[in-house]
Every structure is written in C-alpha cells, then in structure tokens.
C-alpha cells in the first residue's frame, strides 16, 4: 500500500513539474488531461478513485485514533504506546500523509491545467484584437471615417488592456500554484526519508520483540 502511494505521489509530482515549465512535454500533458476530462467514463472513474482514497484516509485516521485511545485507556502502560502499536501507528501516519498529499497534488494539477487553458484563450483573444487593431489602422488610417475607426480602435485597446490584466491575474495564480507544487515535492522527498527511517525502526523493533519472545520461551 505504501509503495503504491509513493508511486502515485511521484507520478503526480512529475506531472505537476511538467505543467510548471513551458516545454513540449507540457503540451502533451495538457492534451492528456483534456482527453481525460472530456471522456465519458473518465470523470466518473476519477471521482470514484478520489472517493475510495478519501474512505481509506478516513479509515486510517480512525485506526490511529483507536490506537491512541487504547494506549490512553491502559493504566499499566502509563499512556505510552507499546512497540507494536508504535510501528502500526507510524505506518498509519505515513499512509495518511501520503494519501493527503496525493489528493492535494491532484487538486493542484487540476488547477494548473485550468489556468494554462485560460491563459491560452486569453492570449489568443489578445492576439486577435491586436491583429484587428492593426488592420483597421492600415485600412482606414486617413479616410473620412478616421474618427469612427479611431473610436473602435480605442474600444479595442481598452478590451486589450482588460485582457492583459486578466492574463496577469491568471499568471499570478499559476505562480502561486507552482509554489505550492514545489513545496509538495519537497515534502514528498522528506516523506521518502521518513519512510526509510521507519523501515529501520520497524526492523529494530521486530528484532527486540523476537529477543523478548526468546527470553520468555526460555524462561
């Protein structure tokens, strides 16, 4: 389970990194996400997977709360977790963290994809307005209807300014999403290191439990 969650998290981080930088891979990623969203069954499948992950996350959190409550209700342990419960609790904590980061990265990818599409549409509108403006200036620069076309050009210039402001706002939103995605990548790297440490602690605790079992059996 943990290995699968790590693979999903790494894949999502890779997709987010591809969307952050303007490369040919970004176009492929955007096309792939477009097809995924436009498919008939794809949105239902995505929602189903997200629902399953949320259910697993809730179950994991409940198990963690149950372990903590069991330790707190045992007066002999003094509220401390046993070695076995510590391993299980750490594993549940890692799984919950991975599922939470995976869901958050999926949301970041969806927002980045939407912002990129909106930016492309706004840039096309700006380009069409600019071309139309130049055509009007070239065609009706010194005719009797110059004033009329100048008014149209002024209106088009105002529209172009509004579109540029919208592009700037969307660009700022994309930058914020990029910062969040980079932070998630750093946190996922720290989780990988934490997972290695937990594996070592788990092995050490198993060895201790085996030695305790041997002592009890020999006595």
MARGURO-325680 format. One record per residue: y, x, z of N, C-alpha, C in turn. Coordinates in steps of 0.05 Angstrom, whole numbers, plus 5000, padded with zeros to 4 digits. Layout:
BEGIN
YXZYXZYXZ;...
END
This chain:
BEGIN
497650175000500050005000502550175000;502550375017504950545019505350704993;503050804982503250954957504450784934;503450534933504550344913507450294917;508350254941511150204947512850454939;511750694944513250934936513450944906;511350884892511450884862513550684852;513550444864515550244856518350344862;518750454885521450554893522350784874;520550964868521251184850521951074822;520350884812520850764786523550624785;524150474806526750334807529050534809;528650744824530750954826531251084799;529051124784529251244757530851064738;530150804739531650604722534550594730;535150594756537950584765539450844755;538051074757539351324748539851314718;538051194702538451174673540750994667;541150784682543350594678546050714686;545950914704548451034714549851204693;548251334676549451524657549151424628;551251474612551251384585549651574567;547151504563545251654547543751454529;542351564509540651384493538551234509;537751344531535751204549537050954561;539650964565540950724577540650484558;540950534532540750314513537850204513;535950374515533150284516532650124542;533750224564533350084589534749814589;537149794577538549534576537049344558;535949444535534449274517531949174531;530549354546528149274560528749054581;530949094596531648894617532548624603;533848644580534648404566532148244558;530148384547527748244539526248124563;526348274585525048174609526347924620;529047904618530447674628530247434608;530047494582530047274563527247164558;525247294567522547194563522146924578;520246774569519746514581518446534608;516446714610514946734635515946964653;517547144641518347384656520047314681;522047134679523647074703521946954725;519946784717518246664738516546874751;515547064735513847274746515447454765;517947514757519647684774520247544801;520947284799521447134824518947114841;516647094828514147084844513647344858;514047564844513647824857515547874880;518147794875520147814897519347644921;518347404916517447234938515147354954;513247474939510947604952511847834969;513748004959514748224974516248134999;517747924996519147815020517247715041;515047585031513047485050511647725064;511047935049509848175062511748305081;514248315074516248425092516448265118;516448005116516547835140514047875157;511747895144509247945159509248215173;510248415159510448685171512248685195;514548555193516448545215515248395239;513748185233512448035254510348205268;508848365253506848535265508148745283;510448855274511949045291512948915317;513948675315514848535339512548475357;510248415346507848355362506948605377;506948835364506149085377508049155399;510649125394512649185415512348995438;511848735433511548545454508948595471;506848685457504348745471504748985490;506349185481506849415498508549345521;510549165516512349095538511048915558;508948765550507548585569505348715584;504748975579502649115593503949285615;503649205641504949365662503649635667;501149665659499849925664500950145646;501750065622502850265603505750325609;507050165626509850225632511650165608;510849995590512549925567512250125544;510550335547510250535526507950455507;508150525482506050465463503750665465;501350575461499050755460499150915434;497651135433497651295408496851135384;494850965386494050805363496250615355;497550475374499750295368502150445356;502550695365504850845354504350905324;501850965317501251025289501550765272;500450545283500750285268503650195266;505150225288507950155287509550325267;508950585267510350755248509650685219;507150615214506350545188507750285179;507850085197509249835191512149885186;513350055202516250115199516750235171;515050425163515450545137515050345114;513050175117512549975096514949775095;515949695117518249515117520749645105;521149895111523450045099523150065069;520750135060520250155031520649895017;519649675028519949415015522849335015;524349385036527149315037528749475016;528249735015529649894995528949814966;526349734962525549654935527049394927;527249204945528648964939531649014933;532849194950535649264946536049404919;534349584912534549724887534249534863;532449344866532149144844534748984841;536048924863538648784861540748954848;540749214856542749404844542349424814;539749444805539149464777540149224762;539648984774540548734761543548734758;545048814779547948814778548949014757;547749254757548549454737548149354709;545949234704545349124677547448914670;548148744688550048534682552848654677;553648854693556248984689556349124662;554249264655554149404629554549214606;553148984607553348784586556148674584;557348614608560048504608562048714597;561748964604563549174594563349204564;560949184554560549204525561948964511;561748724522563048494510566048524511;567148624534570048654536571048864517;569549084514570349294495570449194466;568449034459568448924432570848734428;571448574448573848404445576448564442;576648784458578948954455579149074428;576849164417576849284390577649084369;576648834371577248634351580248554353;581348534377584148474380585848704368;585048944374586549174363586549184332;584249124320584049124291585748904279;585548664292587148444282590148494285;590948634306593648704310594648894288;593049094282593749284261593949154233;592048964228592148824203594648654200;595448524221597948374220600348544216;600448774230602748954226602849064198;600549134187600549244160601149034138;600248794142600548584122603348454123;604348414146606848254149609048414163;609148674158611048844172613948784165;614448724139617248694130617648434115;616148234120616447984106618447794121;618847564110620647374122619447264148;616847264150615547154174614947374194;616547584194616047804212616247724241;618247554247618547464275616147314285;615147134267612746974275610347154281;609947344264607647524268608147714291;610647784296611247944319610547794345;611147534345610347374368607347364372;605947334349603047334351601947614361;603247814351602448084360603048124390;605248014399605848034428603747884444;602947654435600847494449598247654449;597647764426595147924424595348174442;597648294444597948524462597548444491;598548204499598148104526595248054531;593847944511591047894515589548154517;590448354502589148614503589548744530;591948714542592448824568590648694589;590448424587588648284606585748384603;584848414578582148514574581748794586;583848964582583649234593583549224624;585049044636584949014665582148924674;580948744659578248654665576248884662;576649044642574849274638575149464661;577649514671578049694694576649574719;576949314723575649194746572649224745;571449164722568549194719567649484722;569349664712568649954715568650034744;570549924760570549984789568049874802;567249624794564849514806562349674799;562349774774560049934766559950194782;562350314787562450554803561450514831;562150274843561150214870558150184870;557150044849554250014847552850284843;554150464828552950734824552850884850;554950864866554951004892552750894910;552350634910550150514926547450614916;547150624889544550714879543951004886;546051174885545651454893544951474922;546251304939545551314968542651234972;541751034957538950944960537051164951;537751314930536051534922535751744944;538051804957537852004978536251905001;536451645008534951535030531951525023;531251474997528451474989527251754992;528951964986527952234989527352295019;529152195036528652235065526252085074;525751855062523351705069520751855061;520851985038518552145030517952365050;520052495060519652695080518552575106;519652335113518652205137515752115135;514952045110512251955106510352195109;511052435099509452665103509152735133;511452695148511252755176509452565191;509652315183507952105195504952155190;504352255166501652325160500552545178;502252745183501452965200501152865229;502952685238502752575265500252405268;499652255246497252085247494752255249;494652475234492252645235492052765263;494252845274494252975301493352765322;494252525320493452315339490452245336;489452245312486652195307484952415320;485852665317484352885330484352855360;486652765371486852735400484952505409;484952285394483152065401480252145399;479552305379476752395377475952575400;477852745408477252915431476952755457;478652545459478352375483475752225483;474952125460472351985457470052175464;470252425455468052615461467952675491;470252695504470252745532469052505548;469852265539468752025553465752005549;464852065524461952035518460352245533;461452485536460052705550460052655580;462052525591462152465619460352225626;
END
